Amino acid sequence: MSAHTAQTTGMRRVEALSGATVGTERLWMGQTHVAPSTLSANHHHGESETGIYVVSGHPAFVFLRDDEEIRLETSPGDYIYVPPWVPHREENPDPDAEAIVVIARTTQEAIVVNLPDLRWRGPARTSDQGRSWRTY
């Protein structure tokens, strides 16, 4: 596990499988740790799709839909899909326990674009082709 990856305030990412660690070509996997009572900064992951598995804690994933904040509350064992280019943040409301998730991305590097808020600021909004955030 390596902490030499892109970071976002309020969380710590460590990579396990990447182009740098094992020579992957189209895959990145690692963990994200969010401390108790902490919010991450707002960010997106560019062209990369993200699959998340909640290992411990009850993190919430927050994004905008029609300018309304949507919160996906999760528990250990949940899977979450994050479409490409979607600004979001992770929150850990628990005052005592760290939240840990395993992440898989469709790019070999952990693309991270930190943002001042959850609004899209690109040259053109990228369609998610009917896909949206999901919790399983």
C-alpha positions as CSV (number, residue, x, y, z in Angstrom):
1,M,0.0,0.0,0.0
2,S,1.3,3.4,-1.0
3,A,0.2,6.9,0.1
4,H,1.9,8.4,-2.9
5,T,-1.3,9.2,-4.7
6,A,-3.6,12.2,-5.3
7,Q,-5.2,13.4,-2.0
8,T,-8.2,15.4,-1.0
9,T,-8.5,17.4,2.3
10,G,-10.4,15.4,4.9
11,M,-9.5,12.0,3.7
12,R,-6.5,9.8,3.1
13,R,-6.1,7.6,0.0
14,V,-3.7,4.7,-0.3
15,E,-3.2,2.8,-3.5
16,A,-2.7,-0.9,-3.7
17,L,-3.0,-1.7,-7.5
18,S,-2.0,1.0,-10.0
19,G,0.3,1.7,-12.9
20,A,3.0,2.8,-10.4
21,T,2.7,-0.1,-7.9
22,V,2.1,-3.2,-10.1
23,G,2.0,-1.9,-13.7
24,T,-1.8,-1.9,-14.3
25,E,-3.0,-0.5,-17.6
26,R,-6.7,0.2,-17.0
27,L,-7.3,-0.3,-13.3
28,W,-6.7,1.5,-10.0
29,M,-7.6,0.0,-6.6
30,G,-7.0,1.2,-3.1
31,Q,-8.6,2.4,0.1
32,T,-9.9,5.7,1.4
33,H,-9.9,6.5,5.1
34,V,-12.1,9.3,6.5
35,A,-11.5,10.3,10.1
36,P,-14.4,10.6,12.6
37,S,-16.6,13.7,12.3
38,T,-14.9,14.7,9.0
39,L,-16.0,15.9,5.6
40,S,-13.7,15.6,2.6
41,A,-13.2,18.5,0.2
42,N,-15.4,18.5,-2.9
43,H,-13.8,16.7,-5.9
44,H,-14.4,14.5,-8.9
45,H,-12.4,11.7,-10.7
46,G,-12.5,12.9,-14.3
47,E,-13.1,10.2,-16.9
48,S,-12.8,7.4,-14.3
49,E,-15.8,5.3,-13.2
50,T,-15.5,4.4,-9.5
51,G,-16.8,1.4,-7.6
52,I,-16.8,1.6,-3.8
53,Y,-17.2,-1.1,-1.2
54,V,-17.8,0.1,2.4
55,V,-15.5,-1.9,4.8
56,S,-16.2,-0.1,8.1
57,G,-18.1,2.9,9.4
58,H,-21.2,4.7,7.9
59,P,-19.8,7.1,5.4
60,A,-22.2,9.3,3.4
61,F,-21.5,10.3,-0.2
62,V,-22.9,13.7,-1.2
63,F,-23.5,15.1,-4.7
64,L,-25.9,17.5,-6.4
65,R,-29.0,16.6,-8.5
66,D,-30.8,19.6,-10.0
67,D,-29.0,21.9,-7.5
68,E,-30.2,19.8,-4.5
69,E,-27.8,18.0,-2.3
70,I,-28.3,14.3,-2.3
71,R,-26.8,12.1,0.5
72,L,-26.3,8.4,0.1
73,E,-26.0,7.0,3.6
74,T,-24.1,3.7,3.7
75,S,-23.2,0.8,5.9
76,P,-20.5,-1.9,5.9
77,G,-21.1,-4.3,3.0
78,D,-22.7,-1.6,0.7
79,Y,-21.4,-1.1,-2.9
80,I,-21.6,2.4,-4.5
81,Y,-21.2,3.4,-8.1
82,V,-19.9,6.9,-8.9
83,P,-20.2,8.0,-12.6
84,P,-17.3,9.8,-14.3
85,W,-17.0,13.6,-13.8
86,V,-19.6,13.8,-10.9
87,P,-18.5,16.3,-8.2
88,H,-19.0,14.8,-4.8
89,R,-17.6,14.6,-1.2
90,E,-17.4,11.9,1.4
91,E,-18.6,12.5,5.0
92,N,-18.0,10.5,8.1
93,P,-20.6,11.7,10.7
94,D,-19.5,9.2,13.4
95,P,-17.7,11.0,16.2
96,D,-15.7,7.9,17.3
97,A,-14.9,5.6,14.3
98,E,-12.9,6.1,11.1
99,A,-14.8,5.1,7.9
100,I,-12.8,2.9,5.5
101,V,-13.8,2.0,1.9
102,V,-12.2,0.0,-0.9
103,I,-12.1,1.8,-4.2
104,A,-11.7,0.5,-7.8
105,R,-11.4,2.9,-10.7
106,T,-11.3,2.4,-14.5
107,T,-8.0,4.3,-15.0
108,Q,-4.6,3.2,-13.8
109,E,-4.1,6.3,-11.8
110,A,-6.2,7.9,-9.1
111,I,-7.5,11.0,-10.9
112,V,-8.5,13.6,-8.4
113,V,-9.8,17.1,-9.3
114,N,-10.4,19.1,-6.1
115,L,-13.2,21.7,-6.3
116,P,-14.5,24.7,-4.3
117,D,-18.1,23.3,-4.2
118,L,-20.2,20.6,-5.8
119,R,-21.1,22.5,-8.9
120,W,-19.8,21.3,-12.3
121,R,-17.2,23.8,-13.8
122,G,-16.0,22.1,-16.9
123,P,-16.2,23.4,-20.4
124,A,-19.2,21.2,-21.1
125,R,-21.1,18.9,-18.8
126,T,-20.4,15.3,-19.6
127,S,-23.4,13.0,-20.0
128,D,-23.6,10.1,-17.6
129,Q,-25.6,8.2,-20.3
130,G,-28.5,7.7,-18.0
131,R,-26.3,6.3,-15.2
132,S,-26.5,7.7,-11.7
133,W,-25.2,7.1,-8.2
134,R,-26.3,3.8,-6.9
135,T,-26.0,2.0,-3.6
136,Y,-26.2,-1.8,-3.5
